[in-house]
Amino acid sequence: MSAQTPARRLTTRDIAKMRQRGEAIAMLTAYDATMARLVEMAGVDVILVGDSLGNVVLGHETTLPVTLDDMIRHAAAVKRGSERALLVCDMPFGSVTDADVAVANAVRVMKETGVEAVKVEGGLVAVPVVERLVAQGIAVVAHIGLMPQSVHQMGGYYMHGKDEASAERLRSEAQALEKAGAFAIVLECVVPELASEITHMLSIPTIGIGSGKDCAGQVLVVNDLIGLSVNPPPSFARPRADVASVVRAAVGDYVAETKAERGPIPLPRRAE
């Protein structure tokens, strides 16, 4: 391939083939063009423009304040920064309240960002939404287990599937969402043994986050991975770097150098 030939972007069919041959799927979040280019250069298969940008970039305590306009702005930037990875954009809280609303908002996302797919949180209640989106030609990643958009209804952040009733509910949700046409499903904070069981039940890939090592793929918030945060990462994330300390050190050197080199600058003398 020549330097002038752009890399072919991965498709949902490529992701399905990876699952069929047992190749793990590496997914990371990105929220801007620079980070998208960097994670793609490192070999990431799928970039998720997550509504986690509310916590990571916009300074909110939860993902709930994130708007559709926020997602579109950041997803469009990620699209401009990438060439190869399949791009997935989160549908934010309140944007998929029913099938008609979901179609209108997802169509806008697809038109204004150029991403290849959207991600929808929700179990059985999301099945009609996923069916409708797929019927309109929109590729969908489903998301069950811990669903940050439902944090208040769920009563906080915790592992899911610990008891048989909740485990059976998750099994049913996963199968129903696959039948509805989702091409992949995120399992967030699902008991690892159950996540493994669901993975082997489905033909579509499962993408785990805090759900053990036996899912077909893994997703992490990139800031948790590289240590670019002022807050501790979640317990399941193991930072591979400490970018925050590099930033602090570089800025500290800059501040010290700026002040040392210039010294006091006298004010102009006023005429008597």
N, C-alpha and C positions, 0 to 999 in steps of 0.2 A: 504494500500500500504506500503510495507517495505521500509526501508531507502535505500536499494540496487536497488529498482525498479525505473527506470527513469520515469519522468513525460511524458505523451503522448503529443506530440507537436500538437497544434491546426492546423487545415487545413482550406482550403477555404470553405469546406462544413460546418465546425463548424461556420465560420463567417456568412455564409448564414443562418444557423439555428438561430443564434443570431438575425439577422434581422427579420426573420419570427416570432419569439416570442416576438419581441419588446425590446430585451435587448440591451442596449447601448454598443458600441464598443469603448474601450479605446486604443488609439494608441499613442506611443511616439517615438521620435527619440533616437537612440544610435549610437555611432561611435567606441566603443571599447568593449572589453570583460567585463571589470569591470562594466561599466554603464549598459550593457545589462543584466548582472546578477542582478544588483540592481533593475532595473525597473521591471524585470520579477518577482523577489521575492515580489514586491509590488502589483502584480496582473495585469500588463498590458497584453492585449490580443494580440496586434500586435506591433512589433518593426519595425520602418522604418529606414533603413540606408539611410538617406537623403543626397542629394548633398548639403544641407545646411552645411555639414561639411566644405565646402569651406569658409563660413563666420565664423562658430563657432570654427573650429579646425585649419584650415590652414591659416587663416588670410587674405583671399581675400575679396574684397568689394562686389563681387557678386558670384553666383554659377558657372559662365561661365568658369573659369579656371579649374574646377574640371575634372579630366580625368577618363577614364574607369579603369585604373590601380589603381587610388586612391579609387574608389568605391569598387573594388574587394578586395583590401587590408583591408579596414575597415569592409566590410560586412563579410569577412572571420573571422575577429576577433570577431565580434558580434555573429556569429554562434558558435564559440568556447565558448562564455560566456553564452549561453542560452540553455534551454532545452524544454521549453513549448510554448513560444510565436511564432506565425506565423511571419516569417521574410520576409520583402519586401525591395528590393534594388532599389534605384533610377537609372534610366538610364540617364547618364549625358548629357549635351549639346553636340550635334554633333554625338551622338552614335546611333540615330534612324532616320537618315535623309531620309531613305526609307526602305521598308520592308525587302529587302535583307540584308542591313547593320544592321538593327535592329535584325533580327534573328541571324546573326553571333555573334553580340555583346552580346545579351541576352543569347545565348547558352553558351558563355564563362563565363558570370556571374554565371549562374546556375551550371556549372561544377566546377568552381574554388572557389565558396563561400558556396554552399550548402543551399542557401536561397530558400524559397518556391515560391516567386513571384517577379516580377519587377514592377516598376511604370514608366509610360510614360506620360509626359506632352504633351498637345495638344488637340485641338478640332476636327473639322471635318477632318483636314489634318492627324490626327493620327489614324483615323478609319481603313484605310488599314493596318497600322502597327499592330494595336491591333488584327485585324482579322488574320493576318499572324502568329503572335506570338502564339495566342490561338490555331490555327491550328497545330502548332508545339508542342503543349503540355505545353506551358509556361503560367502560371497564370499571369494575368495583373491587376494592379490597374491603372485606368485612373486619369487624373488630369486636371481640367479646372478652369476658373475664372482667378485670378491672377496667372500667370505662371512665376516664377522667371527666367527661362531660356530665356524668351522672353521679359525681362524687358526693353531692349532698343527699341525693336520694338513696345512695348505697350506704351512707353513713361513714365515709372516710376511705382511706387507702388500706387495703389488706389483701391477703392471698384468697383466691377463689377456688371452689371445688373441694373444700376440706371434708364436707359431709356428703353422703350419697345423694341427697336430694339436690344439692347444688351441682354436684358432679353430673347427674343425669340431665339436669337442665342445660348444662354447657354442652354435653354430647348432642342433645336434641337441637340446640341452637346452631352448632357447627354443621350438622348434617343438613338442616333446613337452609342455611345460608349457602352451602355448596350447591344444593338443588336449585336455589334461586338464581344462581349464575355467577356468584362471586368467584374470581379467579385465584384468590388467596385470602387467608384469614389470619389476623393478628390475635394471638393469645397473650393477654397481658396479665401477669401475676396469677397464673393458673398453676395449681399444684403440679410439680414436674411429672409425677407419675401419670396424672390425668392428661397433661399436655402431650405426653408421649402416646398415650392411648388414642387420643383424638387425632394426632398426626397419622397414626397407622390406620385409622378409620376412613380418612379422606383421601381423595385423589388429588385435590388441590393442595398447594403447599401451605403449611402453617408457619407463621413468622412469630417467634417467641420474643417476649421481653419480660424478664423476671420469671420465666417459666421453665427453666432448666435447659439442658443441652440437647434434648431429643426432638426438638421441632425441626422442620425442614429448613428453616432459616432463622435469622436473628436480626432484630432492630434495636438500636440504641439512639438516644439523643446525643448528637455529636459533641455537645459541650460537656456532657458527662464522660464521654470517652476520652477527651483530650484534656480534661481538667481546666476548662475555661468557665469558671463560675465563682461566685463569692459565697455559695452555699454548698454544703456537703452533698455528694451525689447519692442517689438511692442505693440501698444496700446491695442490690444485684448488679450494679455497674462498677466495673473495675477500671479506673482511669489508667490510660497507658502513657500519660504525660501530665505535666503540671504547667500548662500554658499560662494560667493566671499568674503564677510566680514570675514567669518570663516577662509578662506585660508589666507587672509591678516594678521589677528590677529595671527594665528598659526606661520606663517613664520616670522612675526615681533618679536614674543617672541623668536623664535629660533635664529634669527640674534642677538638680544640683549643679550641673554644668552651666545651664542658662544663668542661674543666679551668681555663680562664681566668676564667670567670664565678664559679666557686665558691671558688677559692683553698683554703688550708689550713682544715680544719674540726677544731678542737681536740677532743680527747677529753674526756668529762665528768670533772670533778675527783672524785677518790675521797675519801671521808670519812677523816680521820686516825684 
